[in-house]
Amino acid sequence: MSNYRGYMLPEDLMLLFIDETDGRVLMDSTSINNALAGAVLLELVNSGRVAFEADGKKLAVVDPTPLRSEFLQESLSRIDKPMKPQRAVERLRTHVRDNVMAQLEGRGVLTVEKTRKLGIFPSKKYVINDSGAVSEIRDRVGNVALGYAAPDDRTGALISLLYAVKALHKVFNGDKREMNARAKEIARGNWAGDAVKKALEAVHAAVIAAVVASTAATAATGGGSS
């Protein structure tokens, strides 16, 4: 039985991006980084440290009280002035995957092993130490994604972020069209309170915009493959 209990949205989201049988990552790095950054931003909003300004256009730090999590505290320091949600996502995505993996490794959920692709290119392999942790969050979110359960603040946010980077059908087995239609409705946040709904909608849109911008930048530099 797993000892893991979801602590932060970025941790739960990263576990959804990992194949529980072989530790393979199910999405490209750009999508993962943007989605994780969105999850971090939602955590900061939910913590009460970050909120929208009066005009509803930019997010700013409204409570500088230090957070218990060093990871979230470092992330909070990147919101060093009022900024639009997309800019916040872009600021938060630097090293976000490595930082989230370090969190999971520190909790004993997985081990990050350095390896090399083709014996040449540095790479990383994820060894799942607590398969129950991955199964637990996958079952909980999967039941909502497939329509077997109603979303709550946590599962709704996770599905919205997966939907933003077009990852639902990569993470869960099921009818792609039906899952996306359900996720689109969930992403509207009608199940959430006004503050959560507003933050969720903004972060969802920001992640989509960040993915588009990242893809365009990659294409412009001719770096279409990694």
Secondary structure, DSSP 8 states (H G I E B T S, - for coil): --------HHHHHHHHTB-TTT--B-S-HHHHHHHHHHHHHHHHHHTTSEEE-TTSS-EEE------S-HHHHHHHHT--S-B-HHHHHHHHTTTHHHHHHHHHHHTTSEEEEEEEETTTEEEEEEEES-HHHHHHHHHHHHHHHTTSS---HHHHHHHHHHHHTT-HHHHS-S-HHHHHHHHHHHHTTTTS-HHHHHHHHHHHHHHHHHHHHHHHHHHHTT----
